[in-house]
Amino acid sequence: MNRTILLVLGVVLLGVGLGVSYTEWASGIQPWGQLLGDNFLFARSLPFTIGLGIVFGFWRASGWRWGTEIRAGTVRRFAPGTVMLHALAGVSLVVLIATGGWQYLKGLLDAESPIYMATVYRIHYVAASLLIFVTVTFVTDWLLRGERSLTLGKGQGVRGLRGLAHELPKPLGSTIGYLLGLDMRRAAPPTEEFTYYERAISFPTWELAIGLIILTGVIKAVRYVYPIPGDVLYWVSAIHVGAGVLLGLKLLDHLRYVLAPSRWPLMVSMATGWVPEGYVKTFHPGWYARLSSTNAPASSAPVSQAPSPAPRVAGSAGGGAA
């Protein structure tokens, strides 16, 4: 109950903050046009957006009830709330890349835009707010639950790099193994819920790109609220553009990875939350072994006992409380 009150309070504070800023803009007290007014509104709403993300992340973590469960030959990989937040992050990323690229090309080509640029910036700010909210929510949720399944894990660096080298195409994997001094004669470690490529390369790249784009974007947004030296703003803008390019490349790489025929079930799981049990057994043997060991006690229970609930394995990064 208390966590729900906090969540409602966060929503109310965000609404009040936006309402006060919008009222000031609409009153005509400040001679702001749409572009400058939207910039102020975005900058002033940031503390409330971040606060709402923290509260929502706490709400998810404190009410956590999802695990990795097996049902009718399928395995839950993502909880419903995670599916929705992932979709929201994906849409906001695509919109940010499109609107940011439009702004950059207009300046680069020094051409008139057929679309009113203030509207492009407004859409950019809305998408940025959504991405910040989702990012803060996930970070808060994972920190509070100690979620580590998207990382290699403490003390597992060499094992993870060896698994990565085995997953990569043989020429590349062998080269990396040689350069890092890995024993490639040993069998590859079994794949867990997420592949070694996802844990060692993909997710850290997302962290870097999203972290840079949010940090530099916030600094650029507050430049009209707090004075920022021109030289600092120049380099911040350059890093912001570079992070945007990195995000675009990473999005293409992500689509390349999940749209591969052999990984199509993973793409489907991003929308449904479920992946076929046979696929898990074949391509994620480490994860399947944990699922099987959890399911074993329930299977060996006496017939006279009440049926056990579907097995759940805690620690799934894909889970969510809503």
Secondary structure, DSSP 4 states (H G I P E B T S, - for coil): -HHHHHHHHHHHHHHHHHHHHHHHHHHTSS---HHHHHHHHHHHHHHHHHHHHHHHHHHHHHT----EEEETTEEE-S-HHHHHHHHHHHHHHHHHHHHHHHHHHHHHHT---SS-HHHHHHHHHHHHHHHHHHHHHHHHHHHHHT--TTS--TT-HHHHHHHHHHHS-HHHHHHHHHHHT--TTSPPPPP-SS-HHIIIIIHHHHHHHHHHHHHHHHHHHGGGTS---HHHHHHHHHHHHHHHHHHHHHHHHHHHHHTSGGGHHHHHHHHHSEEEHHHHHHH-HHHHHHHHHHHHHHHTS-TTSPPPPPPEES--TT----
